[in-house]
């Protein structure tokens, strides 16, 4: 007879975001409705729809590392792109928050499951190889690139940009010898990773999992890709108001960067060691509704499928949910599809919020950051606000929390994320009010 599935607690949180690093600064900025959207400082921009982004200013990856790991971290930095650095910093914060920095765990029962994105190369690393491969007429010669261009690239180049390197560095530094996986599903990645990590604990393959995700889209190549995909905002007003989730005048998203990490732990394992328990993962689901032309379904069927699956595993009905932390990136098509799906499932009775207005789109990191935001909020008995939605799109029949926080006594929430291709993911989480 199969044994009953085990409960999954959340015992550690780590955040590196444009509005704050660590749960304290992040929470203060969130409840105040601050926006980190501004003109990008890291590189000049011309010829794109926007020069706005959500940068993490003054980030030092070594500032959040466990003291005994500072030397190994310093040696490893040359192998880390910014995405990896963000992940390592957030992972360390979660690890320390859970009380594992002095050991006290079986490394063979400690695993990782992370969401990661397409990490862009530093242009200076590729420029010599590419420049060498043009002839005098400006034609790119692939044969020359293969013979003379590639040798110009340093041998360790690839190690800086593989998506699984987020998990590789963290597993080595933290001595995680349990199950390990990396999910690369764009905006759905870290939500899917958290769901998979919870499942690994529930069926007994591990007792502890570090899960979440990281991404940085503050990069010329990322912004060109987002432009070609028609994702970037065309806003020309006050920069801080550029990302406008569910607003009637929304016109696209703002690129962001950040990382969110959670320590998930088997519930009885956490209780036995006296861990602080922030909440519990109740269910997870996924869905897909891509159309033949590689667009998401305008009726949001994938989002509906993902949420229904998560609620079914949680054993809950839609009306038992306290609020939904929606994807809500300010996209014309994606916000519409999501709002329609949410109304079909929840009507207008369950409050909805999106935190992207102040942080932009962290892509593979956004699901974990969204989940942590709502977890902190319900433990304060509040729902975080959606900023920059001055006028809700009249087509959307949802109860959007706008302007300021809203009190709540219901600590159960749904987080949902989706990609422009139709992948959707959802989590059902119950907080533990008072534990912050």
Buried (B, 14 or more C-beta within 10 A) or exposed (E): EEEEEBBBBBBBBBBBBBBBBBBEEBBEBBBEBBBBBBEBEEEEBEEEBBBBBBBBEEBEBEEBBBEEBEEEBEEBEEBBBBBBBBBBBBBBBBBBBBBBBEEEBEBEBBBBBBBBBBBBBBEEBBEEBBEBBBEEEEEEBEEEBEEEBEEBBEEEBEBBBBBBBBBBBBBEBBEBBBBBBBBBBBBBBBBBBBBBBBBBBBEEEBBBBBBBBBBBBBBBBBBBBBBEEEBBBEBEEEBBBBBBBBBEBBBBBBBBBBBBBBBBBBBEBBBEBEBBBBBBBBBBBBBBBBEEEEBBBEBBBBBBBBBBBBBEBBEBEBEEBBBBBBBBBBBEBBBBBBBBBBBBBBEEEBBBBBBBBBBBBBBBBBBBBBBBBBBBBBBBBBBBBBBBBEEBBEEBBBBBBBEEBBEBEBBBBBBBBBBBBBBBBBBBBBBBBEBB
